[in-house]
Amino acid sequence: MSEEKILLAHGSGGKLSHDLIKQIILPQFLNPSLEPLDDSAKINNQEGSIALTTDSYVVNPLFFPGGDIGKLAVCGTVNDLSMIGATPSYLSLSLIVEEGFSIDLLKRIISSIHEVAEEAGVNIATGDTKVVEHGAADQLFINTAGIGWIRPGINLSGKNAKPGDSILLSGHLGDHEMAVLSQREGFKFQGDLISDCAPLNNLVEKMLDACSSVRCMRDPTRGGLATTLNEIALMSNVGMVIEEEKLPVRESVKGICELLGLDPLYLANEGKLIAIVPSDEADRLLKVMKNHPWGRDAQMIGKVTEENRKKVVLHTLIGGHRILDMLTGGQYPRIC
């Protein structure tokens, strides 16, 4: 790394984030549980396999259409466990609260955490609370950890994609980041801009019940769809071709992206998943997804290929091809 200081872009989930992790953090801690770099670590013992994950939430603003920092924290942790085939069971909850923060707002956030934890079927098993001086934090930060049991016979990893596999996406791109951005900046756009923040564990359960041969699942959060697909292509040493005409993006999100010069393929999502599955199972799994509230807009968006290994190629609407690289910076910070 040539930079001497941490930049906001180091937290974007893109190239700088990967450089920070691979060059500074991983060399000190690399071990068999950490090495796969999936959304959760897989830990094996005599009773089977458990998944462990952790995440921190620093979204600004704390409340946005479709959710808040509390809902986001539970959904993000539940979804990371689900992406490795685990049934989320227990979460920790740590709060870092700035002096002067409203008790009423804290009550609203705790109530939201309770509500979505009930929906996801997880228990808040432990936690911690710290209060820091005014100005030492931005209102409220939340850290969570989660544990779940991986069902027998399931092996999901970003290293499992194979040429010929189909790539499925559970719904529209960019809803979360556009909802947060519009709330933060006070934009008065027409249309329904609502975050897709949702716990996906029930959808994943239905998918794995129907198709245990799913190779990989990921939720395209920071860095969006393009960055997440690049991560999988690198981990599996494969290429990918994505069909632009198949990508579901709401007209309201398209319009804002055109106005602000953003690309929906790099926008964060908090209630969507990517599934890579053998091609002969794709149609059946797609039907299962479409029959679930969180997958009704699912699409088959592309294929895994032998060509262009470690690259993602977009087949455009006009018949051309465009390389989709990882996000190089942060389009907008503090969206999760």
Buried (B, 14 or more C-beta within 10 A) or exposed (E): EEEEEEEEBBBBBBBBBBBBEEEEEBEEEEEEEEEBBBBBBBBEEEEEBBBBBBBBBBBBEBBBBBBBBBBBBBBBBBBBBBBBBBBBBBBBBBBBBBEEBEEEBBEBBBEBBEEBBEBBEBEBEEBEEEBEEEEEBEBBBBBBBBBBBBBEEBBBBBBBBBBEBBBBBBBBBBBBBBBBBBBBEEEEBEEEBBBBBBBBBBBBBBBBEBBBEBBBBBBBBBBBBBBBBBBBBBBBEBBBBBBBEEBBBBEBBBBBBEEEEBBBBBBBBBBBBBBBBBEEBBEEBBEBBBEBEBBEBBBBBBBBBEEBBEBBBBBEEEEEEEEBBBBEBBBBBBBB
